[in-house]
Amino acid sequence: MPDAFEEAVDLWRQGTARLIAGDLDEAVRLFTRSLELKPTAEAYTFRGWAYSFEGRLDDAIDECRKAIATDPTFGNPYNDIGCYLMECGRPEEAVEWFEKAKEAPRYEPRHFPYLNLGRLRAARGEFAEALVEFQGALERCPGDPIALRFLEALKNHVN
């Protein structure tokens, strides 16, 4: 018989599958059941992700803050808050969250905050800084097509 943690993880996995399949209501229900059994940073983060798909960005940010309070070593909610803030038109606030995601001990895919910070810096015209971020993404994920595409575009823009 599985313990509460194992059951919570199983519900989180089921919720993730429903989220990827586009069944947001069922995903939220499963994440909520998981959290009722055993709060985890993953379930809070992914419930926030589901909320973001519904346009509930403030709720998504709140879920990520709960995730960080539950496990500050988990990097995904830091990166997600940065993305949500960018989506809300608050890029200046997003920078610190991407930086925190880069430092988080437990985070996969580790190159995402570099990509997001690179996109933010490029949009602000900070091309040298954006190049550094995309190169950082490639150090962590060699051959990443998004980083390569942005680097090529930036090099053409700078030259």
PyMOL CGO cylinders between C-alpha atoms (Angstrom):
from pymol import cmd
from pymol.cgo import CYLINDER

trace = [
    CYLINDER, 0.00, 0.00, 0.00, 1.55, 3.35, -1.05, 0.3, 1, 1, 1, 1, 1, 1,
    CYLINDER, 1.55, 3.35, -1.05, 2.20, 6.01, 1.56, 0.3, 1, 1, 1, 1, 1, 1,
    CYLINDER, 2.20, 6.01, 1.56, 0.78, 9.55, 1.27, 0.3, 1, 1, 1, 1, 1, 1,
    CYLINDER, 0.78, 9.55, 1.27, 3.89, 10.89, -0.46, 0.3, 1, 1, 1, 1, 1, 1,
    CYLINDER, 3.89, 10.89, -0.46, 3.89, 8.15, -3.11, 0.3, 1, 1, 1, 1, 1, 1,
    CYLINDER, 3.89, 8.15, -3.11, 0.17, 8.65, -3.73, 0.3, 1, 1, 1, 1, 1, 1,
    CYLINDER, 0.17, 8.65, -3.73, 0.67, 12.43, -3.96, 0.3, 1, 1, 1, 1, 1, 1,
    CYLINDER, 0.67, 12.43, -3.96, 3.45, 11.95, -6.52, 0.3, 1, 1, 1, 1, 1, 1,
    CYLINDER, 3.45, 11.95, -6.52, 1.26, 9.57, -8.52, 0.3, 1, 1, 1, 1, 1, 1,
    CYLINDER, 1.26, 9.57, -8.52, -1.59, 12.13, -8.53, 0.3, 1, 1, 1, 1, 1, 1,
    CYLINDER, -1.59, 12.13, -8.53, 0.88, 14.84, -9.60, 0.3, 1, 1, 1, 1, 1, 1,
    CYLINDER, 0.88, 14.84, -9.60, 2.04, 12.63, -12.50, 0.3, 1, 1, 1, 1, 1, 1,
    CYLINDER, 2.04, 12.63, -12.50, -1.56, 11.99, -13.53, 0.3, 1, 1, 1, 1, 1, 1,
    CYLINDER, -1.56, 11.99, -13.53, -2.26, 15.72, -13.32, 0.3, 1, 1, 1, 1, 1, 1,
    CYLINDER, -2.26, 15.72, -13.32, 0.77, 16.47, -15.49, 0.3, 1, 1, 1, 1, 1, 1,
    CYLINDER, 0.77, 16.47, -15.49, -0.48, 14.01, -18.12, 0.3, 1, 1, 1, 1, 1, 1,
    CYLINDER, -0.48, 14.01, -18.12, -3.93, 15.65, -18.09, 0.3, 1, 1, 1, 1, 1, 1,
    CYLINDER, -3.93, 15.65, -18.09, -2.34, 19.10, -18.33, 0.3, 1, 1, 1, 1, 1, 1,
    CYLINDER, -2.34, 19.10, -18.33, -0.28, 18.09, -21.35, 0.3, 1, 1, 1, 1, 1, 1,
    CYLINDER, -0.28, 18.09, -21.35, -3.41, 16.58, -22.90, 0.3, 1, 1, 1, 1, 1, 1,
    CYLINDER, -3.41, 16.58, -22.90, -5.16, 19.93, -22.46, 0.3, 1, 1, 1, 1, 1, 1,
    CYLINDER, -5.16, 19.93, -22.46, -7.66, 18.80, -19.80, 0.3, 1, 1, 1, 1, 1, 1,
    CYLINDER, -7.66, 18.80, -19.80, -7.09, 21.73, -17.45, 0.3, 1, 1, 1, 1, 1, 1,
    CYLINDER, -7.09, 21.73, -17.45, -9.99, 21.11, -15.09, 0.3, 1, 1, 1, 1, 1, 1,
    CYLINDER, -9.99, 21.11, -15.09, -8.97, 17.50, -14.46, 0.3, 1, 1, 1, 1, 1, 1,
    CYLINDER, -8.97, 17.50, -14.46, -5.32, 18.51, -14.12, 0.3, 1, 1, 1, 1, 1, 1,
    CYLINDER, -5.32, 18.51, -14.12, -6.18, 21.11, -11.46, 0.3, 1, 1, 1, 1, 1, 1,
    CYLINDER, -6.18, 21.11, -11.46, -8.36, 18.58, -9.65, 0.3, 1, 1, 1, 1, 1, 1,
    CYLINDER, -8.36, 18.58, -9.65, -5.55, 16.03, -9.59, 0.3, 1, 1, 1, 1, 1, 1,
    CYLINDER, -5.55, 16.03, -9.59, -2.93, 18.58, -8.48, 0.3, 1, 1, 1, 1, 1, 1,
    CYLINDER, -2.93, 18.58, -8.48, -5.26, 19.73, -5.70, 0.3, 1, 1, 1, 1, 1, 1,
    CYLINDER, -5.26, 19.73, -5.70, -5.81, 16.15, -4.51, 0.3, 1, 1, 1, 1, 1, 1,
    CYLINDER, -5.81, 16.15, -4.51, -2.04, 15.63, -4.57, 0.3, 1, 1, 1, 1, 1, 1,
    CYLINDER, -2.04, 15.63, -4.57, -1.52, 18.75, -2.46, 0.3, 1, 1, 1, 1, 1, 1,
    CYLINDER, -1.52, 18.75, -2.46, -4.16, 17.65, 0.02, 0.3, 1, 1, 1, 1, 1, 1,
    CYLINDER, -4.16, 17.65, 0.02, -2.22, 14.42, 0.60, 0.3, 1, 1, 1, 1, 1, 1,
    CYLINDER, -2.22, 14.42, 0.60, 1.26, 15.94, 0.71, 0.3, 1, 1, 1, 1, 1, 1,
    CYLINDER, 1.26, 15.94, 0.71, 2.16, 19.46, -0.38, 0.3, 1, 1, 1, 1, 1, 1,
    CYLINDER, 2.16, 19.46, -0.38, 5.01, 19.44, -2.91, 0.3, 1, 1, 1, 1, 1, 1,
    CYLINDER, 5.01, 19.44, -2.91, 6.68, 22.21, -4.87, 0.3, 1, 1, 1, 1, 1, 1,
    CYLINDER, 6.68, 22.21, -4.87, 5.97, 20.26, -8.06, 0.3, 1, 1, 1, 1, 1, 1,
    CYLINDER, 5.97, 20.26, -8.06, 2.20, 20.10, -7.55, 0.3, 1, 1, 1, 1, 1, 1,
    CYLINDER, 2.20, 20.10, -7.55, 1.96, 23.80, -6.65, 0.3, 1, 1, 1, 1, 1, 1,
    CYLINDER, 1.96, 23.80, -6.65, 4.11, 24.74, -9.66, 0.3, 1, 1, 1, 1, 1, 1,
    CYLINDER, 4.11, 24.74, -9.66, 2.14, 22.63, -12.11, 0.3, 1, 1, 1, 1, 1, 1,
    CYLINDER, 2.14, 22.63, -12.11, -1.21, 23.79, -10.74, 0.3, 1, 1, 1, 1, 1, 1,
    CYLINDER, -1.21, 23.79, -10.74, 0.09, 27.30, -11.35, 0.3, 1, 1, 1, 1, 1, 1,
    CYLINDER, 0.09, 27.30, -11.35, 1.02, 26.31, -14.87, 0.3, 1, 1, 1, 1, 1, 1,
    CYLINDER, 1.02, 26.31, -14.87, -2.55, 25.08, -15.42, 0.3, 1, 1, 1, 1, 1, 1,
    CYLINDER, -2.55, 25.08, -15.42, -3.88, 28.40, -14.07, 0.3, 1, 1, 1, 1, 1, 1,
    CYLINDER, -3.88, 28.40, -14.07, -1.62, 30.27, -16.50, 0.3, 1, 1, 1, 1, 1, 1,
    CYLINDER, -1.62, 30.27, -16.50, -3.21, 28.43, -19.42, 0.3, 1, 1, 1, 1, 1, 1,
    CYLINDER, -3.21, 28.43, -19.42, -6.54, 29.80, -18.21, 0.3, 1, 1, 1, 1, 1, 1,
    CYLINDER, -6.54, 29.80, -18.21, -5.10, 33.33, -18.14, 0.3, 1, 1, 1, 1, 1, 1,
    CYLINDER, -5.10, 33.33, -18.14, -5.07, 33.37, -14.33, 0.3, 1, 1, 1, 1, 1, 1,
    CYLINDER, -5.07, 33.37, -14.33, -1.54, 34.75, -14.06, 0.3, 1, 1, 1, 1, 1, 1,
    CYLINDER, -1.54, 34.75, -14.06, -1.89, 36.22, -10.54, 0.3, 1, 1, 1, 1, 1, 1,
    CYLINDER, -1.89, 36.22, -10.54, -3.11, 32.83, -9.31, 0.3, 1, 1, 1, 1, 1, 1,
    CYLINDER, -3.11, 32.83, -9.31, -0.24, 31.13, -11.16, 0.3, 1, 1, 1, 1, 1, 1,
    CYLINDER, -0.24, 31.13, -11.16, 2.26, 33.41, -9.43, 0.3, 1, 1, 1, 1, 1, 1,
    CYLINDER, 2.26, 33.41, -9.43, 0.64, 32.68, -6.05, 0.3, 1, 1, 1, 1, 1, 1,
    CYLINDER, 0.64, 32.68, -6.05, 1.00, 28.94, -6.69, 0.3, 1, 1, 1, 1, 1, 1,
    CYLINDER, 1.00, 28.94, -6.69, 4.67, 29.39, -7.53, 0.3, 1, 1, 1, 1, 1, 1,
    CYLINDER, 4.67, 29.39, -7.53, 5.21, 31.35, -4.31, 0.3, 1, 1, 1, 1, 1, 1,
    CYLINDER, 5.21, 31.35, -4.31, 3.65, 28.42, -2.41, 0.3, 1, 1, 1, 1, 1, 1,
    CYLINDER, 3.65, 28.42, -2.41, 5.99, 26.06, -4.27, 0.3, 1, 1, 1, 1, 1, 1,
    CYLINDER, 5.99, 26.06, -4.27, 9.01, 28.11, -3.26, 0.3, 1, 1, 1, 1, 1, 1,
    CYLINDER, 9.01, 28.11, -3.26, 7.84, 28.19, 0.36, 0.3, 1, 1, 1, 1, 1, 1,
    CYLINDER, 7.84, 28.19, 0.36, 7.48, 24.40, 0.24, 0.3, 1, 1, 1, 1, 1, 1,
    CYLINDER, 7.48, 24.40, 0.24, 10.89, 23.76, -1.38, 0.3, 1, 1, 1, 1, 1, 1,
    CYLINDER, 10.89, 23.76, -1.38, 13.13, 26.75, -2.16, 0.3, 1, 1, 1, 1, 1, 1,
    CYLINDER, 13.13, 26.75, -2.16, 15.63, 24.49, -3.97, 0.3, 1, 1, 1, 1, 1, 1,
    CYLINDER, 15.63, 24.49, -3.97, 13.16, 23.72, -6.79, 0.3, 1, 1, 1, 1, 1, 1,
    CYLINDER, 13.16, 23.72, -6.79, 13.97, 26.06, -9.68, 0.3, 1, 1, 1, 1, 1, 1,
    CYLINDER, 13.97, 26.06, -9.68, 10.90, 25.74, -11.89, 0.3, 1, 1, 1, 1, 1, 1,
    CYLINDER, 10.90, 25.74, -11.89, 8.63, 28.12, -9.93, 0.3, 1, 1, 1, 1, 1, 1,
    CYLINDER, 8.63, 28.12, -9.93, 11.26, 30.89, -10.02, 0.3, 1, 1, 1, 1, 1, 1,
    CYLINDER, 11.26, 30.89, -10.02, 11.49, 30.62, -13.80, 0.3, 1, 1, 1, 1, 1, 1,
    CYLINDER, 11.49, 30.62, -13.80, 7.71, 30.39, -14.13, 0.3, 1, 1, 1, 1, 1, 1,
    CYLINDER, 7.71, 30.39, -14.13, 7.18, 33.56, -12.06, 0.3, 1, 1, 1, 1, 1, 1,
    CYLINDER, 7.18, 33.56, -12.06, 9.60, 35.34, -14.40, 0.3, 1, 1, 1, 1, 1, 1,
    CYLINDER, 9.60, 35.34, -14.40, 7.62, 34.13, -17.43, 0.3, 1, 1, 1, 1, 1, 1,
    CYLINDER, 7.62, 34.13, -17.43, 4.29, 35.15, -15.90, 0.3, 1, 1, 1, 1, 1, 1,
    CYLINDER, 4.29, 35.15, -15.90, 5.63, 38.60, -15.04, 0.3, 1, 1, 1, 1, 1, 1,
    CYLINDER, 5.63, 38.60, -15.04, 6.83, 39.02, -18.63, 0.3, 1, 1, 1, 1, 1, 1,
    CYLINDER, 6.83, 39.02, -18.63, 3.40, 37.98, -19.85, 0.3, 1, 1, 1, 1, 1, 1,
    CYLINDER, 3.40, 37.98, -19.85, 1.87, 40.59, -17.52, 0.3, 1, 1, 1, 1, 1, 1,
    CYLINDER, 1.87, 40.59, -17.52, 4.10, 43.28, -19.07, 0.3, 1, 1, 1, 1, 1, 1,
    CYLINDER, 4.10, 43.28, -19.07, 6.39, 43.53, -16.03, 0.3, 1, 1, 1, 1, 1, 1,
    CYLINDER, 6.39, 43.53, -16.03, 9.78, 42.47, -17.45, 0.3, 1, 1, 1, 1, 1, 1,
    CYLINDER, 9.78, 42.47, -17.45, 11.82, 44.49, -14.96, 0.3, 1, 1, 1, 1, 1, 1,
    CYLINDER, 11.82, 44.49, -14.96, 10.41, 42.36, -12.14, 0.3, 1, 1, 1, 1, 1, 1,
    CYLINDER, 10.41, 42.36, -12.14, 11.06, 39.16, -14.09, 0.3, 1, 1, 1, 1, 1, 1,
    CYLINDER, 11.06, 39.16, -14.09, 14.87, 39.51, -14.19, 0.3, 1, 1, 1, 1, 1, 1,
    CYLINDER, 14.87, 39.51, -14.19, 15.42, 38.66, -10.51, 0.3, 1, 1, 1, 1, 1, 1,
    CYLINDER, 15.42, 38.66, -10.51, 13.24, 35.54, -10.81, 0.3, 1, 1, 1, 1, 1, 1,
    CYLINDER, 13.24, 35.54, -10.81, 15.21, 34.21, -13.79, 0.3, 1, 1, 1, 1, 1, 1,
    CYLINDER, 15.21, 34.21, -13.79, 18.43, 34.87, -11.87, 0.3, 1, 1, 1, 1, 1, 1,
    CYLINDER, 18.43, 34.87, -11.87, 17.06, 32.92, -8.89, 0.3, 1, 1, 1, 1, 1, 1,
    CYLINDER, 17.06, 32.92, -8.89, 16.07, 30.04, -11.20, 0.3, 1, 1, 1, 1, 1, 1,
    CYLINDER, 16.07, 30.04, -11.20, 19.62, 29.92, -12.57, 0.3, 1, 1, 1, 1, 1, 1,
    CYLINDER, 19.62, 29.92, -12.57, 20.94, 29.47, -9.02, 0.3, 1, 1, 1, 1, 1, 1,
    CYLINDER, 20.94, 29.47, -9.02, 18.39, 26.89, -7.84, 0.3, 1, 1, 1, 1, 1, 1,
    CYLINDER, 18.39, 26.89, -7.84, 20.06, 23.57, -6.94, 0.3, 1, 1, 1, 1, 1, 1,
    CYLINDER, 20.06, 23.57, -6.94, 17.20, 21.43, -8.25, 0.3, 1, 1, 1, 1, 1, 1,
    CYLINDER, 17.20, 21.43, -8.25, 16.12, 22.48, -11.70, 0.3, 1, 1, 1, 1, 1, 1,
    CYLINDER, 16.12, 22.48, -11.70, 15.66, 20.77, -15.04, 0.3, 1, 1, 1, 1, 1, 1,
    CYLINDER, 15.66, 20.77, -15.04, 15.78, 21.92, -17.78, 0.3, 1, 1, 1, 1, 1, 1,
    CYLINDER, 15.78, 21.92, -17.78, 18.53, 24.16, -16.43, 0.3, 1, 1, 1, 1, 1, 1,
    CYLINDER, 18.53, 24.16, -16.43, 18.90, 26.21, -19.63, 0.3, 1, 1, 1, 1, 1, 1,
    CYLINDER, 18.90, 26.21, -19.63, 15.34, 27.65, -19.59, 0.3, 1, 1, 1, 1, 1, 1,
    CYLINDER, 15.34, 27.65, -19.59, 16.02, 30.69, -17.38, 0.3, 1, 1, 1, 1, 1, 1,
    CYLINDER, 16.02, 30.69, -17.38, 18.98, 31.57, -19.61, 0.3, 1, 1, 1, 1, 1, 1,
    CYLINDER, 18.98, 31.57, -19.61, 16.75, 31.42, -22.70, 0.3, 1, 1, 1, 1, 1, 1,
    CYLINDER, 16.75, 31.42, -22.70, 14.06, 33.51, -21.03, 0.3, 1, 1, 1, 1, 1, 1,
    CYLINDER, 14.06, 33.51, -21.03, 16.48, 36.10, -19.72, 0.3, 1, 1, 1, 1, 1, 1,
    CYLINDER, 16.48, 36.10, -19.72, 18.15, 36.22, -23.13, 0.3, 1, 1, 1, 1, 1, 1,
    CYLINDER, 18.15, 36.22, -23.13, 14.81, 36.89, -24.82, 0.3, 1, 1, 1, 1, 1, 1,
    CYLINDER, 14.81, 36.89, -24.82, 14.01, 39.58, -22.26, 0.3, 1, 1, 1, 1, 1, 1,
    CYLINDER, 14.01, 39.58, -22.26, 17.39, 41.29, -22.70, 0.3, 1, 1, 1, 1, 1, 1,
    CYLINDER, 17.39, 41.29, -22.70, 17.18, 41.12, -26.51, 0.3, 1, 1, 1, 1, 1, 1,
    CYLINDER, 17.18, 41.12, -26.51, 13.71, 42.68, -26.43, 0.3, 1, 1, 1, 1, 1, 1,
    CYLINDER, 13.71, 42.68, -26.43, 15.11, 45.53, -24.33, 0.3, 1, 1, 1, 1, 1, 1,
    CYLINDER, 15.11, 45.53, -24.33, 17.95, 46.09, -26.80, 0.3, 1, 1, 1, 1, 1, 1,
    CYLINDER, 17.95, 46.09, -26.80, 20.58, 44.72, -24.40, 0.3, 1, 1, 1, 1, 1, 1,
    CYLINDER, 20.58, 44.72, -24.40, 22.21, 42.67, -27.14, 0.3, 1, 1, 1, 1, 1, 1,
    CYLINDER, 22.21, 42.67, -27.14, 25.59, 41.95, -25.50, 0.3, 1, 1, 1, 1, 1, 1,
    CYLINDER, 25.59, 41.95, -25.50, 23.84, 40.76, -22.33, 0.3, 1, 1, 1, 1, 1, 1,
    CYLINDER, 23.84, 40.76, -22.33, 21.42, 38.67, -24.39, 0.3, 1, 1, 1, 1, 1, 1,
    CYLINDER, 21.42, 38.67, -24.39, 24.34, 36.99, -26.16, 0.3, 1, 1, 1, 1, 1, 1,
    CYLINDER, 24.34, 36.99, -26.16, 25.82, 36.01, -22.80, 0.3, 1, 1, 1, 1, 1, 1,
    CYLINDER, 25.82, 36.01, -22.80, 22.50, 34.47, -21.70, 0.3, 1, 1, 1, 1, 1, 1,
    CYLINDER, 22.50, 34.47, -21.70, 22.06, 32.45, -24.91, 0.3, 1, 1, 1, 1, 1, 1,
    CYLINDER, 22.06, 32.45, -24.91, 25.65, 31.23, -24.65, 0.3, 1, 1, 1, 1, 1, 1,
    CYLINDER, 25.65, 31.23, -24.65, 24.88, 30.21, -21.05, 0.3, 1, 1, 1, 1, 1, 1,
    CYLINDER, 24.88, 30.21, -21.05, 21.88, 28.26, -22.33, 0.3, 1, 1, 1, 1, 1, 1,
    CYLINDER, 21.88, 28.26, -22.33, 24.09, 26.44, -24.84, 0.3, 1, 1, 1, 1, 1, 1,
    CYLINDER, 24.09, 26.44, -24.84, 26.64, 25.58, -22.14, 0.3, 1, 1, 1, 1, 1, 1,
    CYLINDER, 26.64, 25.58, -22.14, 23.87, 23.83, -20.24, 0.3, 1, 1, 1, 1, 1, 1,
    CYLINDER, 23.87, 23.83, -20.24, 22.11, 22.35, -23.27, 0.3, 1, 1, 1, 1, 1, 1,
    CYLINDER, 22.11, 22.35, -23.27, 24.50, 22.13, -26.24, 0.3, 1, 1, 1, 1, 1, 1,
    CYLINDER, 24.50, 22.13, -26.24, 22.77, 22.37, -29.58, 0.3, 1, 1, 1, 1, 1, 1,
    CYLINDER, 22.77, 22.37, -29.58, 19.53, 23.85, -28.22, 0.3, 1, 1, 1, 1, 1, 1,
    CYLINDER, 19.53, 23.85, -28.22, 17.76, 25.07, -31.39, 0.3, 1, 1, 1, 1, 1, 1,
    CYLINDER, 17.76, 25.07, -31.39, 16.12, 28.07, -29.70, 0.3, 1, 1, 1, 1, 1, 1,
    CYLINDER, 16.12, 28.07, -29.70, 19.40, 29.36, -28.29, 0.3, 1, 1, 1, 1, 1, 1,
    CYLINDER, 19.40, 29.36, -28.29, 21.16, 28.77, -31.61, 0.3, 1, 1, 1, 1, 1, 1,
    CYLINDER, 21.16, 28.77, -31.61, 18.44, 30.63, -33.53, 0.3, 1, 1, 1, 1, 1, 1,
    CYLINDER, 18.44, 30.63, -33.53, 18.55, 33.61, -31.16, 0.3, 1, 1, 1, 1, 1, 1,
    CYLINDER, 18.55, 33.61, -31.16, 22.35, 33.69, -31.18, 0.3, 1, 1, 1, 1, 1, 1,
    CYLINDER, 22.35, 33.69, -31.18, 22.42, 33.74, -34.97, 0.3, 1, 1, 1, 1, 1, 1,
    CYLINDER, 22.42, 33.74, -34.97, 19.83, 36.52, -35.11, 0.3, 1, 1, 1, 1, 1, 1,
    CYLINDER, 19.83, 36.52, -35.11, 21.72, 38.56, -32.51, 0.3, 1, 1, 1, 1, 1, 1,
    CYLINDER, 21.72, 38.56, -32.51, 25.06, 38.12, -34.26, 0.3, 1, 1, 1, 1, 1, 1,
    CYLINDER, 25.06, 38.12, -34.26, 23.48, 39.31, -37.52, 0.3, 1, 1, 1, 1, 1, 1,
    CYLINDER, 23.48, 39.31, -37.52, 21.92, 42.25, -35.66, 0.3, 1, 1, 1, 1, 1, 1,
    CYLINDER, 21.92, 42.25, -35.66, 25.15, 43.26, -33.94, 0.3, 1, 1, 1, 1, 1, 1,
    CYLINDER, 25.15, 43.26, -33.94, 27.33, 42.93, -37.08, 0.3, 1, 1, 1, 1, 1, 1,
]
cmd.load_cgo(trace, "trace")
